[in-house]
Amino acid sequence: MSEKPVAEMNFEEAMAALEAVVGQLERGDVALEQSIALYERGAALKAHCAEKLRAAEEKVELIRAQEGRAIGTTPVEGL
């Protein structure tokens, strides 16, 4: 596969790529080996998106905390 490495994608790119992978898998018109590779890439894309969302949520919580409006009870890791 010549796609952009997952680690270099922003959230929007990763979501679009994940949607494309899901679409290909749902159509079922790919060979078994390619399906396995697509599934692996999809899992990596899903994990990447989840991490990007987690990081964004932490940033929002940090901003809210600085404004005195924190809503979470778990401290941001590393602070």
MODELLER restraints for C-alpha pairs under 7 A, 6 or more apart:
rsr = mdl.restraints
at = mdl.atoms
rsr.add(forms.Gaussian(group=physical.xy_distance, feature=features.Distance(at['CA:6:A'], at['CA:14:A']), mean=6.90, stdev=0.5))
rsr.add(forms.Gaussian(group=physical.xy_distance, feature=features.Distance(at['CA:6:A'], at['CA:45:A']), mean=6.27, stdev=0.5))
rsr.add(forms.Gaussian(group=physical.xy_distance, feature=features.Distance(at['CA:11:A'], at['CA:49:A']), mean=5.82, stdev=0.5))
rsr.add(forms.Gaussian(group=physical.xy_distance, feature=features.Distance(at['CA:11:A'], at['CA:52:A']), mean=6.33, stdev=0.5))
rsr.add(forms.Gaussian(group=physical.xy_distance, feature=features.Distance(at['CA:14:A'], at['CA:45:A']), mean=5.80, stdev=0.5))
rsr.add(forms.Gaussian(group=physical.xy_distance, feature=features.Distance(at['CA:14:A'], at['CA:49:A']), mean=6.47, stdev=0.5))
rsr.add(forms.Gaussian(group=physical.xy_distance, feature=features.Distance(at['CA:15:A'], at['CA:49:A']), mean=6.83, stdev=0.5))
rsr.add(forms.Gaussian(group=physical.xy_distance, feature=features.Distance(at['CA:18:A'], at['CA:42:A']), mean=5.61, stdev=0.5))
rsr.add(forms.Gaussian(group=physical.xy_distance, feature=features.Distance(at['CA:18:A'], at['CA:45:A']), mean=5.93, stdev=0.5))
rsr.add(forms.Gaussian(group=physical.xy_distance, feature=features.Distance(at['CA:18:A'], at['CA:46:A']), mean=6.96, stdev=0.5))
rsr.add(forms.Gaussian(group=physical.xy_distance, feature=features.Distance(at['CA:21:A'], at['CA:38:A']), mean=6.11, stdev=0.5))
rsr.add(forms.Gaussian(group=physical.xy_distance, feature=features.Distance(at['CA:21:A'], at['CA:42:A']), mean=6.12, stdev=0.5))
rsr.add(forms.Gaussian(group=physical.xy_distance, feature=features.Distance(at['CA:25:A'], at['CA:35:A']), mean=6.53, stdev=0.5))
rsr.add(forms.Gaussian(group=physical.xy_distance, feature=features.Distance(at['CA:58:A'], at['CA:76:A']), mean=6.36, stdev=0.5))
rsr.add(forms.Gaussian(group=physical.xy_distance, feature=features.Distance(at['CA:61:A'], at['CA:70:A']), mean=6.17, stdev=0.5))
rsr.add(forms.Gaussian(group=physical.xy_distance, feature=features.Distance(at['CA:64:A'], at['CA:70:A']), mean=4.93, stdev=0.5))
